[in-house]
Amino acid sequence: MLESLMLGSWLILGVYSLWFFFKAKTFQPLTLDNLALTWKLHKQHTGCTASRIHSLLTKNNEIVGFKCNCGHEFLQKRLITQKVHK
């Protein structure tokens, strides 16, 4: 019984570690230049006719994305294990 409990614990730890390193994401703050460029690219690729961004999406008082008038929502994310771009 103890062997199966230990095997299960190691299996759970391994699965959690894989998830943490390869899937877990956090928000990456956007600069105003990156925000403008991303919105322009959205308009070009989707044919969006909106004249302005509907709202800015913030997290911890930093801009992490936007919501367009057409309904498109963009959030800048990065893997937890990646370095923060400044």
N, C-alpha and C positions, 0 to 999 in steps of 0.2 A: 504494500500500500504506500509506504514512504517513497519507494522508487518511482511509482507513477505520479505522485505528488511533485517530486523533484523534477521529473521529466516535463510535466505540465508547466511548472514554473519557468524552466529554461525556455520552453517553447513560447510562452507568453512574452518573456523578456526579448527573445529573438524577433518575434513579430513586431513588437513595439519599437525596437531599435530600427528595423527596416522601415517602418512607417515614418519614424522621426527623421531619419536621414534622407529619405527619398520622396516623401509626400507632404510632410507638415510644412505649412506656409504661413508667412506673416506679411503684413502690409509694408510696402516700400514707399516712403514719401516722394511726391513729385515736385519738381521745380516748376516755376511758371512757364519756362521755355519748353520743358517736356510735356506739360499739360497742353499748351497750345499746339505743339507738333502732333501729339496723339489725337487731339480733336480734329485737326486738319486731315490727318490720315483716315480717321473714321469717316469724315465727310466724303473724301475721295473714293474710298473703297466701297462704301455702301450706297453712295448716291444720296446721302442725307441732304435735305434742303433747309434744315434748321439754321437760323441766323445767329443763335447764341446757345451757350450751355444752359441747361435748365437749372442745375444745382451742382455744387461742389460737394464731394463726399470726404469727410474728415475723420481722422482717428487720432486721438491724443493731440489735438490742436494742430495737426499737420494734414495737408491735402494729400489724399491717397487715390483719388479718382474723380469721376464726374458722371453726371446723368444728363443725357442729351434730350432735347424736346421730342425726338422720334421714339424715345423709350429705351435707347441703348444705354447700358450702364457699364462703365469701365472701372476696374479696380486694379491698381498696380500691386502685384504680389511677388514675393521671392521665397525661395526655400529657406527654412530656418538656418540651414548649414552654410548658406552663402554669405559673403561679406556684404555689409551695408554700403551702397554707393552714395557718395556725398556730392 
